[in-house]
Amino acid sequence: MKQEMQQLEQLAKKADDNQLELKEKEKQLIRDAKQQAHKAVQKMNQTVDSEEKIWQAQMEEEINAYRTSMAEQVEKEIAFYQRYYDENKDFARKQLIKEIFGYGNRKNE
């Protein structure tokens, strides 16, 4: 009887030890899972940051290209209107004189 009690006590102790060991393993698994999740989140954040930097660089490049294109277009238009002005300023001056002083020389009319 005493021997059976000792065996039961040993089994109970072994069950308690096994339960403690399982709880420790569970804690370790949870810790490991949290660390892996944290690392995964960090990696995703790095990926997002990297993609955002690439996107920003591309946007800046496109904006600079657009600005350059618009500046060139404005310069072309300024040059066009400058040529137009230069070609027509003499005619415009004569027209203005005609409007101010009448239509040409009155002797010839």
DSSP file (Angstrom, degrees, kcal/mol; ACC not computed):
  #  RESIDUE AA STRUCTURE BP1 BP2  ACC     N-H-->O    O-->H-N    N-H-->O    O-->H-N    TCO  KAPPA ALPHA  PHI   PSI    X-CA   Y-CA   Z-CA
    1    1 A M     >        0   0    0      0, 0.0     4,-2.2     0, 0.0     5,-0.2   0.000 360.0 360.0 360.0 -42.5    0.0    0.0    0.0
    2    2 A K  H  >  +     0   0    0      1,-0.2     4,-2.1     2,-0.2     5,-0.1   0.891 360.0  51.7 -63.5 -38.5    2.8    2.3    0.9
    3    3 A Q  H  > S+     0   0    0      2,-0.2     4,-2.3     1,-0.2    -1,-0.2   0.893 108.0  50.9 -66.5 -40.6    4.5    1.5   -2.4
    4    4 A E  H  > S+     0   0    0      2,-0.2     4,-2.6     1,-0.2    -1,-0.2   0.888 109.3  51.4 -64.2 -39.6    1.3    2.3   -4.3
    5    5 A M  H  X S+     0   0    0     -4,-2.2     4,-2.6     2,-0.2    -2,-0.2   0.895 109.7  49.8 -64.0 -40.0    1.1    5.6   -2.5
    6    6 A Q  H  X S+     0   0    0     -4,-2.1     4,-2.7     2,-0.2    -2,-0.2   0.909 110.8  49.6 -64.9 -41.5    4.7    6.4   -3.5
    7    7 A Q  H  X S+     0   0    0     -4,-2.3     4,-2.7     2,-0.2    -2,-0.2   0.917 111.7  48.4 -63.6 -42.5    3.9    5.5   -7.1
    8    8 A L  H  X S+     0   0    0     -4,-2.6     4,-2.8     2,-0.2    -2,-0.2   0.908 112.2  49.1 -63.6 -41.2    0.9    7.7   -7.1
    9    9 A E  H  X S+     0   0    0     -4,-2.6     4,-2.8     2,-0.2    -2,-0.2   0.911 111.6  49.1 -63.7 -41.6    2.9   10.5   -5.6
   10   10 A Q  H  X S+     0   0    0     -4,-2.7     4,-2.8     2,-0.2    -2,-0.2   0.915 112.4  47.9 -64.0 -42.6    5.6   10.0   -8.2
   11   11 A L  H  X S+     0   0    0     -4,-2.7     4,-2.7     2,-0.2    -2,-0.2   0.910 112.9  48.5 -63.9 -41.9    3.0   10.0  -11.0
   12   12 A A  H  X S+     0   0    0     -4,-2.8     4,-2.6     2,-0.2    -2,-0.2   0.920 113.3  47.3 -64.3 -43.0    1.4   13.2   -9.6
   13   13 A K  H  X S+     0   0    0     -4,-2.8     4,-2.9     2,-0.2    -2,-0.2   0.918 112.7  49.0 -63.5 -43.2    4.8   14.9   -9.3
   14   14 A K  H  X S+     0   0    0     -4,-2.8     4,-2.8     2,-0.2    -2,-0.2   0.902 111.1  50.2 -63.6 -40.5    5.7   13.8  -12.8
   15   15 A A  H  X S+     0   0    0     -4,-2.7     4,-2.4     2,-0.2    -2,-0.2   0.917 112.1  47.7 -63.0 -43.4    2.4   15.1  -14.1
   16   16 A D  H  X S+     0   0    0     -4,-2.6     4,-2.5     2,-0.2    -2,-0.2   0.921 112.9  48.5 -62.5 -44.3    3.0   18.4  -12.3
   17   17 A D  H  X S+     0   0    0     -4,-2.9     4,-2.6     2,-0.2    -2,-0.2   0.921 112.0  49.0 -61.7 -44.3    6.6   18.6  -13.7
   18   18 A N  H  X S+     0   0    0     -4,-2.8     4,-2.6     1,-0.2    -1,-0.2   0.894 110.8  50.5 -62.6 -40.1    5.2   17.8  -17.2
   19   19 A Q  H  X S+     0   0    0     -4,-2.4     4,-2.3     2,-0.2    -2,-0.2   0.917 111.4  47.7 -65.8 -42.7    2.6   20.5  -16.8
   20   20 A L  H  X S+     0   0    0     -4,-2.5     4,-2.3     2,-0.2    -2,-0.2   0.908 112.2  50.2 -62.4 -42.0    5.2   23.1  -15.7
   21   21 A E  H  X S+     0   0    0     -4,-2.6     4,-2.5     1,-0.2    -2,-0.2   0.910 110.4  49.5 -63.3 -42.3    7.4   22.1  -18.6
   22   22 A L  H  X S+     0   0    0     -4,-2.6     4,-2.6     2,-0.2    -2,-0.2   0.896 110.1  50.9 -63.8 -40.3    4.5   22.5  -21.1
   23   23 A K  H  X S+     0   0    0     -4,-2.3     4,-2.5     2,-0.2    -2,-0.2   0.905 110.8  48.7 -64.2 -40.5    3.7   25.9  -19.7
   24   24 A E  H  X S+     0   0    0     -4,-2.3     4,-2.5     2,-0.2    -2,-0.2   0.916 112.0  48.6 -64.0 -43.4    7.3   27.0  -20.1
   25   25 A K  H  X S+     0   0    0     -4,-2.5     4,-2.7     2,-0.2    -2,-0.2   0.898 111.1  51.0 -63.3 -39.4    7.4   25.7  -23.6
   26   26 A E  H  X S+     0   0    0     -4,-2.6     4,-2.6     2,-0.2    -2,-0.2   0.923 110.3  49.0 -63.2 -44.3    4.1   27.5  -24.3
   27   27 A K  H  X S+     0   0    0     -4,-2.5     4,-2.6     1,-0.2    -2,-0.2   0.915 112.5  48.5 -60.2 -43.2    5.6   30.7  -22.9
   28   28 A Q  H  X S+     0   0    0     -4,-2.5     4,-2.9     2,-0.2    -2,-0.2   0.909 111.1  49.7 -64.8 -42.3    8.7   30.3  -25.1
   29   29 A L  H  X S+     0   0    0     -4,-2.7     4,-2.7     2,-0.2    -2,-0.2   0.906 111.7  48.5 -63.0 -41.4    6.6   29.6  -28.2
   30   30 A I  H  X S+     0   0    0     -4,-2.6     4,-2.4     2,-0.2    -2,-0.2   0.922 112.2  49.1 -64.0 -43.5    4.5   32.7  -27.5
   31   31 A R  H  X S+     0   0    0     -4,-2.6     4,-2.4     2,-0.2    -2,-0.2   0.929 112.9  47.3 -59.8 -46.4    7.7   34.8  -27.0
   32   32 A D  H  X S+     0   0    0     -4,-2.9     4,-2.7     1,-0.2    -2,-0.2   0.910 111.3  50.7 -62.6 -42.6    9.2   33.4  -30.2
   33   33 A A  H  X S+     0   0    0     -4,-2.7     4,-2.6     1,-0.2    -1,-0.2   0.902 110.4  49.6 -62.8 -41.0    6.0   34.1  -32.2
   34   34 A K  H  X S+     0   0    0     -4,-2.4     4,-2.6     2,-0.2    -1,-0.2   0.908 111.4  49.1 -63.7 -41.9    5.9   37.7  -30.9
   35   35 A Q  H  X S+     0   0    0     -4,-2.4     4,-2.7     2,-0.2    -2,-0.2   0.920 112.2  47.9 -64.0 -43.2    9.6   38.1  -31.9
   36   36 A Q  H  X S+     0   0    0     -4,-2.7     4,-2.5     2,-0.2    -2,-0.2   0.911 112.6  48.9 -63.7 -41.7    8.9   36.7  -35.4
   37   37 A A  H  X S+     0   0    0     -4,-2.6     4,-2.5     2,-0.2    -2,-0.2   0.914 111.2  50.2 -63.6 -41.9    5.8   38.9  -35.7
   38   38 A H  H  X S+     0   0    0     -4,-2.6     4,-2.5     2,-0.2    -2,-0.2   0.922 111.7  47.9 -61.7 -44.6    7.8   42.0  -34.6
   39   39 A K  H  X S+     0   0    0     -4,-2.7     4,-2.5     2,-0.2    -2,-0.2   0.898 111.3  51.1 -63.2 -40.0   10.6   41.1  -37.1
   40   40 A A  H  X S+     0   0    0     -4,-2.5     4,-2.5     2,-0.2    -2,-0.2   0.906 110.6  48.4 -64.2 -41.3    8.0   40.7  -39.9
   41   41 A V  H  X S+     0   0    0     -4,-2.5     4,-2.7     2,-0.2    -2,-0.2   0.912 111.3  50.4 -65.3 -42.2    6.4   44.0  -39.1
   42   42 A Q  H  X S+     0   0    0     -4,-2.5     4,-2.5     2,-0.2    -2,-0.2   0.918 111.0  49.0 -60.8 -42.9    9.8   45.7  -39.1
   43   43 A K  H  X S+     0   0    0     -4,-2.5     4,-2.4     2,-0.2    -2,-0.2   0.912 111.5  48.9 -64.3 -42.1   10.6   44.1  -42.5
   44   44 A M  H  X S+     0   0    0     -4,-2.5     4,-2.9     2,-0.2    -2,-0.2   0.910 110.9  50.8 -63.3 -41.5    7.2   45.3  -43.9
   45   45 A N  H  X S+     0   0    0     -4,-2.7     4,-2.9     2,-0.2    -2,-0.2   0.907 110.4  49.1 -62.4 -41.4    7.9   48.8  -42.5
   46   46 A Q  H  X S+     0   0    0     -4,-2.5     4,-2.7     2,-0.2    -1,-0.2   0.907 111.8  49.3 -63.2 -41.4   11.3   48.8  -44.2
   47   47 A T  H  X S+     0   0    0     -4,-2.4     4,-2.9     2,-0.2    -2,-0.2   0.931 112.6  46.9 -63.1 -45.6    9.8   47.7  -47.4
   48   48 A V  H  X S+     0   0    0     -4,-2.9     4,-2.6     2,-0.2    -2,-0.2   0.925 113.2  48.9 -62.6 -44.5    7.1   50.3  -47.3
   49   49 A D  H  X S+     0   0    0     -4,-2.9     4,-2.4     2,-0.2    -2,-0.2   0.917 112.6  48.5 -60.6 -43.5    9.7   53.0  -46.4
   50   50 A S  H  X S+     0   0    0     -4,-2.7     4,-2.3     2,-0.2    -2,-0.2   0.928 113.1  46.6 -62.8 -46.1   11.9   51.8  -49.3
   51   51 A E  H  X S+     0   0    0     -4,-2.9     4,-2.7     1,-0.2    -1,-0.2   0.875 111.3  52.6 -64.7 -36.7    9.0   51.8  -51.8
   52   52 A E  H  X S+     0   0    0     -4,-2.6     4,-2.9    -5,-0.2    -1,-0.2   0.907 108.8  49.5 -65.8 -41.0    7.9   55.3  -50.5
   53   53 A K  H  X S+     0   0    0     -4,-2.4     4,-2.4     2,-0.2    -2,-0.2   0.915 112.3  48.1 -63.5 -41.9   11.4   56.7  -51.1
   54   54 A I  H  X S+     0   0    0     -4,-2.3     4,-2.5     2,-0.2    -2,-0.2   0.933 112.9  48.5 -62.2 -45.4   11.4   55.2  -54.6
   55   55 A W  H  X S+     0   0    0     -4,-2.7     4,-2.7     1,-0.2    -2,-0.2   0.912 111.4  49.7 -61.8 -43.5    7.9   56.6  -55.3
   56   56 A Q  H  X S+     0   0    0     -4,-2.9     4,-2.8     1,-0.2    -1,-0.2   0.911 110.7  50.0 -62.4 -41.8    9.0   60.1  -54.0
   57   57 A A  H  X S+     0   0    0     -4,-2.4     4,-2.3     2,-0.2    -1,-0.2   0.916 111.9  48.0 -62.9 -42.3   12.1   60.0  -56.2
   58   58 A Q  H  X S+     0   0    0     -4,-2.5     4,-2.7     2,-0.2    -2,-0.2   0.914 112.2  49.0 -64.2 -42.5   10.0   59.1  -59.2
   59   59 A M  H  X S+     0   0    0     -4,-2.7     4,-3.0     2,-0.2     5,-0.2   0.919 111.4  49.1 -63.7 -43.4    7.5   61.8  -58.4
   60   60 A E  H  X S+     0   0    0     -4,-2.8     4,-2.8     2,-0.2    -1,-0.2   0.905 111.6  50.1 -61.8 -40.6   10.3   64.4  -58.0
   61   61 A E  H  X S+     0   0    0     -4,-2.3     4,-2.4    -5,-0.2    -2,-0.2   0.930 113.1  45.5 -62.7 -45.8   11.8   63.3  -61.3
   62   62 A E  H  X S+     0   0    0     -4,-2.7     4,-2.5     2,-0.2    -2,-0.2   0.898 113.4  49.7 -65.5 -40.4    8.4   63.6  -63.1
   63   63 A I  H  X S+     0   0    0     -4,-3.0     4,-2.9     2,-0.2    -2,-0.2   0.924 111.9  48.0 -64.6 -43.7    7.7   67.0  -61.5
   64   64 A N  H  X S+     0   0    0     -4,-2.8     4,-2.6     2,-0.2    -2,-0.2   0.901 111.8  50.0 -63.5 -40.1   11.2   68.2  -62.5
   65   65 A A  H  X S+     0   0    0     -4,-2.4     4,-2.6     2,-0.2    -2,-0.2   0.909 112.0  48.2 -63.6 -41.3   10.6   66.9  -66.0
   66   66 A Y  H  X S+     0   0    0     -4,-2.5     4,-3.0     2,-0.2     5,-0.2   0.924 111.8  49.1 -64.6 -44.4    7.2   68.7  -66.2
   67   67 A R  H  X S+     0   0    0     -4,-2.9     4,-2.8     2,-0.2    -2,-0.2   0.925 112.5  48.0 -60.5 -44.2    8.7   71.9  -64.9
   68   68 A T  H  X S+     0   0    0     -4,-2.6     4,-2.6     2,-0.2    -2,-0.2   0.928 112.7  48.6 -61.9 -45.0   11.5   71.7  -67.4
   69   69 A S  H  X S+     0   0    0     -4,-2.6     4,-2.5     1,-0.2    -2,-0.2   0.918 113.1  47.0 -61.1 -44.9    9.0   71.0  -70.2
   70   70 A M  H  X S+     0   0    0     -4,-3.0     4,-2.8     2,-0.2    -1,-0.2   0.900 111.4  51.2 -65.8 -39.9    6.8   73.9  -69.1
   71   71 A A  H  X S+     0   0    0     -4,-2.8     4,-2.5    -5,-0.2    -2,-0.2   0.915 111.3  48.0 -63.0 -42.2    9.8   76.3  -68.9
   72   72 A E  H  X S+     0   0    0     -4,-2.6     4,-2.4     2,-0.2    -2,-0.2   0.910 111.9  50.0 -63.7 -41.8   10.9   75.3  -72.4
   73   73 A Q  H  X S+     0   0    0     -4,-2.5     4,-2.5     2,-0.2    -2,-0.2   0.918 111.4  48.1 -62.5 -43.9    7.3   75.8  -73.7
   74   74 A V  H  X S+     0   0    0     -4,-2.8     4,-2.8     1,-0.2    -2,-0.2   0.912 111.2  50.7 -63.9 -42.0    7.1   79.2  -72.0
   75   75 A E  H  X S+     0   0    0     -4,-2.5     4,-2.5     2,-0.2    -2,-0.2   0.901 110.5  49.6 -62.1 -40.7   10.5   80.1  -73.5
   76   76 A K  H  X S+     0   0    0     -4,-2.4     4,-2.5     2,-0.2    -2,-0.2   0.915 112.4  47.3 -63.6 -42.8    9.3   79.0  -77.0
   77   77 A E  H  X S+     0   0    0     -4,-2.5     4,-2.8     2,-0.2     5,-0.2   0.904 111.5  50.3 -66.7 -40.2    6.1   81.1  -76.6
   78   78 A I  H  X S+     0   0    0     -4,-2.8     4,-2.3     1,-0.2    -2,-0.2   0.934 112.2  47.8 -61.3 -44.8    8.1   84.1  -75.4
   79   79 A A  H  X S+     0   0    0     -4,-2.5     4,-2.5     2,-0.2    -2,-0.2   0.905 111.8  50.7 -62.4 -41.5   10.4   83.7  -78.4
   80   80 A F  H  X S+     0   0    0     -4,-2.5     4,-2.7     1,-0.2    -2,-0.2   0.949 113.7  43.2 -61.1 -49.8    7.5   83.4  -80.8
   81   81 A Y  H  X S+     0   0    0     -4,-2.8     4,-2.6     2,-0.2    -1,-0.2   0.820 111.9  54.5 -69.4 -29.1    5.7   86.5  -79.5
   82   82 A Q  H  X S+     0   0    0     -4,-2.3     4,-3.0    -5,-0.2    -1,-0.2   0.926 111.4  44.8 -66.5 -44.5    9.0   88.4  -79.5
   83   83 A R  H  X S+     0   0    0     -4,-2.5     4,-2.8     2,-0.2     5,-0.2   0.926 113.8  50.4 -63.0 -43.5    9.5   87.5  -83.1
   84   84 A Y  H  X S+     0   0    0     -4,-2.7     4,-1.8     2,-0.2    -2,-0.2   0.919 112.8  46.6 -60.5 -43.7    5.9   88.4  -83.9
   85   85 A Y  H  X S+     0   0    0     -4,-2.6     4,-1.7     2,-0.2    -2,-0.2   0.939 112.9  48.8 -62.9 -48.0    6.3   91.7  -82.1
   86   86 A D  H  < S+     0   0    0     -4,-3.0     4,-0.5     1,-0.2    -2,-0.2   0.894 113.7  47.2 -60.6 -39.9    9.6   92.5  -83.8
   87   87 A E  H  < S+     0   0    0     -4,-2.8     4,-0.3     1,-0.2    -1,-0.2   0.819 123.0  33.0 -70.8 -30.2    8.1   91.6  -87.2
   88   88 A N  H  X S+     0   0    0     -4,-1.8     4,-2.7    -5,-0.2    -2,-0.2   0.448  90.5  90.4-109.2  -0.8    4.9   93.7  -86.6
   89   89 A K  H  X S+     0   0    0     -4,-1.7     4,-2.4     2,-0.2     5,-0.2   0.891  89.7  49.6 -67.3 -36.9    6.1   96.6  -84.5
   90   90 A D  H  > S+     0   0    0     -4,-0.5     4,-2.3     2,-0.2    -1,-0.2   0.938 113.8  45.8 -65.6 -44.8    6.9   98.8  -87.5
   91   91 A F  H  > S+     0   0    0     -4,-0.3     4,-2.5     1,-0.2    -2,-0.2   0.911 113.4  49.9 -61.9 -42.8    3.4   98.1  -89.0
   92   92 A A  H  X S+     0   0    0     -4,-2.7     4,-2.4     2,-0.2    -1,-0.2   0.880 109.1  52.0 -65.0 -38.4    1.8   98.7  -85.6
   93   93 A R  H  X S+     0   0    0     -4,-2.4     4,-2.4     2,-0.2    -1,-0.2   0.922 110.9  47.6 -63.8 -43.5    3.6  102.0  -85.2
   94   94 A K  H  X S+     0   0    0     -4,-2.3     4,-2.5     1,-0.2    -2,-0.2   0.908 111.5  50.7 -64.2 -41.0    2.4  103.1  -88.6
   95   95 A Q  H  X S+     0   0    0     -4,-2.5     4,-2.4     2,-0.2    -2,-0.2   0.907 109.9  50.3 -62.8 -41.7   -1.1  102.1  -87.9
   96   96 A L  H  X S+     0   0    0     -4,-2.4     4,-2.3     2,-0.2    -2,-0.2   0.916 110.0  49.9 -63.3 -43.3   -1.0  104.0  -84.6
   97   97 A I  H  X S+     0   0    0     -4,-2.4     4,-3.1     1,-0.2     5,-0.3   0.918 110.6  50.6 -61.6 -42.8    0.2  107.1  -86.4
   98   98 A K  H  X S+     0   0    0     -4,-2.5     4,-1.4     1,-0.2    -1,-0.2   0.911 111.3  48.2 -60.4 -42.2   -2.6  106.8  -88.9
   99   99 A E  H  < S+     0   0    0     -4,-2.4    -1,-0.2     2,-0.2    -2,-0.2   0.867 116.9  42.4 -67.8 -35.3   -5.1  106.4  -86.2
  100  100 A I  H  < S+     0   0    0     -4,-2.3    -2,-0.2    -5,-0.2    -1,-0.2   0.938 128.1  26.4 -76.5 -47.0   -3.8  109.4  -84.3
  101  101 A F  H  < S-     0   0    0     -4,-3.1    -2,-0.2     1,-0.4    -3,-0.2   0.355 117.3 -96.9-102.2   5.1   -3.2  111.8  -87.2
  102  102 A G     <  -     0   0    0     -4,-1.4     2,-1.4    -5,-0.3    -1,-0.4  -0.481  62.8 -40.3 103.9-179.2   -5.7  110.5  -89.7
  103  103 A Y  S    S-     0   0    0     -2,-0.2    -5,-0.1    -4,-0.1    -4,-0.1  -0.645  98.9 -61.1 -90.4  88.0   -5.4  108.1  -92.6
  104  104 A G  S    S-     0   0    0     -2,-1.4     2,-0.4     3,-0.0     5,-0.0  -0.233  98.9 -16.6  76.7-162.7   -2.2  109.0  -94.3
  105  105 A N    >   -     0   0    0      1,-0.1     3,-0.8     2,-0.0     4,-0.5  -0.659  55.0-147.2 -81.1 127.2   -1.2  112.3  -95.8
  106  106 A R  G >  S+     0   0    0     -2,-0.4     3,-0.6     1,-0.2    -1,-0.1   0.743  94.8  65.8 -70.4 -23.1   -4.3  114.4  -96.5
  107  107 A K  G 3  S+     0   0    0      1,-0.2    -1,-0.2     2,-0.1    -3,-0.0   0.864 101.9  48.7 -65.2 -34.2   -2.8  115.9  -99.6
  108  108 A N  G <         0   0    0     -3,-0.8    -1,-0.2     1,-0.2    -2,-0.2   0.589 360.0 360.0 -82.7 -10.2   -2.8  112.5 -101.3
  109  109 A E    <         0   0    0     -3,-0.6    -1,-0.2    -4,-0.5    -2,-0.1   0.507 360.0 360.0 -77.0 360.0   -6.4  111.8 -100.4
